[in-house]
Amino acid sequence: MAVNVFDGPVVVVGAGVAGLVTAHLLAEAGVKVIVVEKFTKVGGLARSYVYDDFVFDVGPHRFHTENPNIKAYLDRVLAGDSTAFPRKSEVYFSGQYYRWPLHPKNLVQLPLPLAARSAVDLAVNGMKTYGNDNFEDYVLRQYGPTLYEHFFRGYSVKFLGIHPRETHPDWAKVGINRAIIDDKLQMQNLAQLAKSTLLQFNKAEIDFIYPRGGLHVTWQRVSEMLLALGGRIITGTGARLISGNGRIAAVEFGDERVEPSAVIWTAPITEACDQLGLDKPDLPYLSTLLYNVLVKGDVPREYQWCYYGADDLVFSRVSIPRFFSDDTVPRGATGLCVEITCREGDERWIHGERLTSAVVDDLIKVGMVRSRKDVENVYLERVPHSYPIYHTSYPTHLEKARRGLAKFENLQLAGRTGMFWYNNMDHSMENAIQLTRKLLRDSGRADTEEMSIASGGAKVAPVTHPDDATRRAG
């Protein structure tokens, strides 16, 4: 993409993490920026829901990064108004809770036949031959048939809604990384899993950073900083791309039509293709139903989040905002954010209210709620386009979509949905920082390298995450 000069505003479609941070950094560099968000709240997949004194995020969000650029930016935005806490996550399996990542003391909890067969897999799996074509092949090769059958297969089908043989191996690779978080723990195969588990004996937990009062505080502050610099944020309306002469000639939103110097698209990549007359790629997204449960008193377990893979439970993950920040709940109460995945427009999506009773029943079943009398209320929120679905042929469809969109010289993809990229907030922020640097450099800004994220500019260190945010940004 080439932008010789910023002869018009930069329009950012989507006020999620990547969109807001990019808009803010560009505005600090003196660029006129307009952010267009179809929802009434900013934050995208990192937004929060507030009911009186209860705050719920879209699942368990927290900051953890070794990237100095992101640390500096967060320090500036949060200004110390945050909590730091060690991770405490779990997995529920066969009626018991296990620490996640696995801890040596969990090994004695495993049913003896399962532990024995897993040990045999560790010894002989290297002598077996598996394919490389799908999630099932990858997990069988890396972890063996026992763990595949008992841990990975059921949860994958339950979460994604497609069989592991229809799922690309990339889903296993990035999914495990997103679940582990700690880069020092390697769990890319059975041997690494065993080694990392044993290393947990005396390991200090990594610290997460979380804004006091809820994740939405971060995006409120970024928005305020952007507005103070003269940027605009338009909510409650979608954006429409108008093409002409190999570029985005205009963006329409509400009653306005703007001729942009550049467009940063963080909405679903499929929508960009559709608006610009390209073949709509076969790149489906998973959506999420959030059942935000208001509970009286304490809950029996104090995890921040837990995975539930059993197919006789309706939900796949539960998170507890209180254990990120006490300010997310009133005194003497607890909030449970319960997640059920679906497809936008399917039976669950349309009739999600019908599952509310089952959600409460299953919370009682797994010991997270003592009785129905403890539940004050349940709020259902529908979150579309939560995750890209990596089916086996997704790379071909994604590459075709990127090639088609690359023909529009002033269009740039960013963020999870815009890039069809299973990432987290830290990755989206790194993507935004690198994208800002690229846009300023391409516009002829020779001073780009002299600017500083920490003091309010755009100087950045090299990309440190293996996903390589610059390459993925196109």
N, C-alpha and C positions, 0 to 999 in steps of 0.2 A: 504494500500500500504506500502511495506517495502523497504527501500533503505538503506542497511547497510553502504555503502560507496559510495562516488561519484567517481567511477572508470572510468567514462567517462563523456562527457558533458551532461548537461541537455538541451534537445531540447524543445523549446517552439514553438508550432504551433499556429500562429496568433499573430500579433503585435497590438492588441487592448489594452484597459486599463488594464485588468487583466493580459494579457500576458506580456506587457512591464514592469509593476510594479513588477511582480513576478521575471522576468528576472533581473531587476535592483537590487532588494534586494538580490537575490541569488548571483549575481556577487560581491556585496559589502561584502558578507560573504566568498568570495574567491572561489566560484563555477564557473567552466567553463560553459558558457551559449551560446547557439545558438538560435536565434529567426528566424523563417521562416514565411514570410508573402506573400500571393499570390498576393496582390495588390502592386502597386508601392509606395504607401504612408503608413506610420504607423498611428495608431490611431484607426483603426477598425471602429466601429459605432460612435466613437467620433472624427473622422478625420475632416479635413476642406478642402474646395475647394477655390482656390484663382484665381481670374480673375483680372489682373492688380492690382488695389488698393482695390478691393472688396474681402472680406473674408466671406464665408458662412460655418457654421458647418452643420452636419447632424441633422438638427432640433435644438431645444432649449436646449443646454447643459450648465450647470453651476454647481459649487460646493456648496453644503450646507451639513454640517455634524456636529454632536455633538461628533463624535468619536475623541479623542485626538490623536490617531495614524495617522489618515488621515490628521488632521490639521497640525500635525508636519511634515508629509511628504510633503504636499503642500507648507508649509512655506519654506521648504528646496529647493524644485524644483522651485517655482515661485520667491523666494527671494524678495517678496514685489512688484514685477512687475505685479500687478493685479489691478482690479477695484472691489469695493464693492458697492452694490446697493440694494435698496429694491425691492421686487418683484412687478411687475405690469403685471398681466395676466388677460385675459378676456375670456368670452364665448359669441358667437353671437347666438341670439335666437329670432325668429319671427321678424327679421328686426331691432333688437336693440342689443346694446352691454351691457353686464353686467360684473361687476368686478367678478373675480374668485380667491379664494373662495368668495362666495356671501357676500355682505355687506348689512347692514340694508337699506341703501338708495335704493338698487336695488329692494327691496320688493314692493315699490310703482310703479315700472316700470312694474311689472308683470300684464298681463291681469287679470282683476278682477275674471272672472270665474275660471281661472287656480289657482289663489291664494286661492279662496274659496274652491275648491275641494281638494287642497293640505292640507288645514287646517282640512277639514273633515277627510282626510286620517290619519292625525296625531292623531286625536281623536279616530278613530275606528279601525285603522289597527292592533293594538295589539290583537284585538279579532278575527282576521281572521287566517285561517290556510293555510300555503303554504308549498310546498315541499322543499327539500334541494338538488335537483339534478342538477340544472343548473343556469346560469346567471339570467334568467328570474325569477325563484323562489326566488333567493337571493334578487334581487332588489325589487320585489313586497313586500317581507316580510319586507325589511329594509326601503323602501321609499314610498311604496304604488303605486297603479295603475296610478295615475295622473302623477307623476314625471317619472315613468317608461315609459309611453306612449310618453310624451312630450320631455324628455331629454335623457333617457338611451337607449331605444330600437332602435331608428333611428340611433343614433351615433354608437352604437355597430355594427349594421348590415353594416353600411357604412364603418366603419374602418376595422372590421375583415373579412367581407364578408361571415359570417355565422350567422344564427339566434341565438338570446339569448338562445333559448331552446336547441341549440346544443353546447353552450358555458359553460365551467365549472365555478362554482361560484368563484373559485380562481381568475378568470380574473377580476371580480367585486372588490374583496377584494384588490388585489394588484394594479389594475388600479386606484381606487380611491385614494389609498395612494400615488401613483406616481404623480397623478394630484394635490393633496393637498400639499404635500411636508412637510408642517409644522406639526411636530408630536404633537404640542400642540392643534391643531385643530382636533377634532374628528368628522368625518362625516360618520360613519358607519351605521347610520340609520336616519330616519326622525327627531326624537327628537334631536339627536346630531347635525344634520344639522341646525335645528332651533336655538339651543343653541349657536353653534359656530358662526352662522351668527350674532346673537345679540351681541356676545362678540367682534365683529369686530368694534364696535362704536369708541373706542379710542385705538385700538390695534396698536402698532408699527409693521410695516412689518419686516419680517426676512430679513437678508442680504444674498445675494448670492456673491460668489467669482468667478471671471472670469479673465483669463489671458489677458493682454493688447495685442491687435493685433490679437486675435483669439485663439480658443482652441488648434489649432495645435502647438502653441508655447510650451504648456505643454509637448507634446509628443516629440517634437524636443529636448527639454532639457533633458527629461528622456533618450532618445536615445543617446544623446551626453555623458551623465554620464555613461551609460552602455558601450559604445564604449571605453571610457577612462579607464574603468576597464578591458579591454581586451575581452569584450563580442562581439559577432558578430550579425549583423542583415542582413538577406538575404531577399530582396524584389523581387516581380515580379515572384515568383514561388510558386507552391503548394508543399505540403509535402505528402509523401506516407509512411504509417506505414507497417513494415514487422514484423510479429509475429514469435515466436519460443520459445518452452519450457515455456509456460505460461507467457511470457513477451514480450515487444516490443524489438525485437532483433536488429532492424535497422530502421533508418529513411532515406528515399531517397528524395533529393530535388536537382533540377538542374542536374549537373553532379556528385553530391556528394552522398556518402553513409556513414552515421555516426552510430556507435553503442553507444546508449545513456545509461547513468545510470538511467535516468528518462525522461519521456515525459509528458509535460503539454499541454493538448489539449484544445484550446479555439475556434476551428472551430466548425461548426455544429456537434452535437452528432450523427446525422444520417450518416454523412460522415465517422466518426470513425467506426461505426458499419459496414458500407459497406466495408471499407478497410480491416477490420479484419475478414470478412467472417461471420458476425452475421446477423440475420434477420434484415432488415431495418425497424425500428419502424415507426409507424404512428404518426410522430411528425412533422407536417408541420410548416414552417416559413412564416411569412408575409414579403413582400418586400416593398420598398418605392421608389416612383419617386419623386425626388426633382427638383422643378422648381425654380431656383435661379434667381430672377427678379431684374434687375438693374433699379432703378427709379431716375429720375431727381428731385431734391429738397426734400422737406419734404413730409411726409404722414399725413393724417388727424388724425390718432390715434397713441398713443405712447406706446402701450403695447409691452412687450417682446415676448409674444406669445398669441395666441387666438385659441380657439376650434370652429370649424364650423360644426355643426351636420346636417344642413338642407340637404335633399336629392336632392334639386335642385341646389346645389353648388357642383362643381367637387372635391374640396379639403376639407380636414378634419382639417388641422391646418396650421397656418401661424406664423412664427417667424421673428423678426427684429433684426439682429445682432448689428445694431447701438446702440440699447438700452442696450446691454451688454457691449460694448466698442466702443467709438467713432473712435478708430483706425481701425475698420473693414470696413470703407467706406471712400472714398475721400470726402473732404469738399463740401457741397452743394448737396449731393446725399444720397439715402437710398437703402438698399438691403432688399428684401422680400424673405424669404425662404418658399416656398409653398409646402406642402406635400400631395401626393396622394398615398394611399396604394393599393397594388396589390399582385399577386403571380408571382414569377419568371417564365417567359415563357408564361404568359397569354397574352391576346390581348393588355392590357394596357402596360405591360412590353415591348412587342415587338414594339408596335407602339405608344410609349409615346409622340413622337413629334406631333402627331395629336391632342393632348389635349392642346398644348401650347396656342392656340387662346382662348379656353374655359377658361383656367386659367386666362388670362388677362381680359376677359369679366367679369368673376366672381369677380375678384379683384375690378373692377369698380363698379359692382353691390353692393358689401358690403361696398363701400366707402373707400377702401384702396388705390386706384389709381384713379386720377381725369379723365384722358383720356389716350388713347393709345399713344398720343404724348409724355407723360411723361415716357414711357417705352423705355429705351435705348437698352436693350437686355434681352434675357431669355436663361439661360443655363440649360439643362436637365442632371441630374445625376441619375444613377440607383444604388440603394443600396439594395443588396440581403440580406436575412436573418435578417431583422430589428427587428422583434418581434417573440417570440414563440407564436403559436396559441394554446390556452388552450381549446381544444374541450372536451366534457364531459368525454371521456375515456382516456384523456392524462396521468393521473397518472399511470394507468396500463401499458401503453406502455413505459413511462419513467422509471418506476421501472424495467421493463424487460430489457431495454437497459442498465441501470446502473449495473444490476446484471451481464449481459454478459460482459461488459467492465471491471468490477471489477476482472475478472479472470486474467487479465494482470497486474501482480503485480507492474510494474513500470510505469503504466499509470494513470494520474490524470486529471480529468475534471475541467475546470475553466471558469469563465466568463459567459456572457449572452447566447451565442449560444452553448458553450460547455456543459453547465449545463441545457440548456432549461429553463432559469430562467428570468422572466421579472424583471430586476433590473435597476439601474441607475449607473452612474460613481462611486459614493461614495461606493455603495455596491460592485462593482467590485474591487475597491481599497482595501476595507476591506477583501474581499475574497483573494486577492493577498497577503496581509500581513499575514493572518492566514495560508494560504497555505505555504508560505515561512517558517514560524515557524514550521509547521508540517514536512516539508521536512528536515529541518536542525535537528530537534529533532530525526526523524526516522533514520537519517544517523549517529547518535551517537554524535552529536555536543552538548556537555554538557554546552557550554557557551552561548547557544541560549538565555536564560533568561537574560543574562547580556548585551545583545546588545541593541542599541537604534536606533529607527527609526529617531529621530530628528538629531542625529549626524552621521548617516550613517550605520545603522545596522539593526537588526531585532527584537528587543524587542518590544512586543506588549501588550496592555492591553486586558482584556477579551472582547469578542464579545458583542457589545451592541445592534446591530440591531436584531429585533425579527426573521428575516429570518435565523439567526445563520449560518454565513458564513462557519464555520468549518464543521458543519454537512452537509451542502449542498455540500461542496467540497469533501465529501466522505471519 
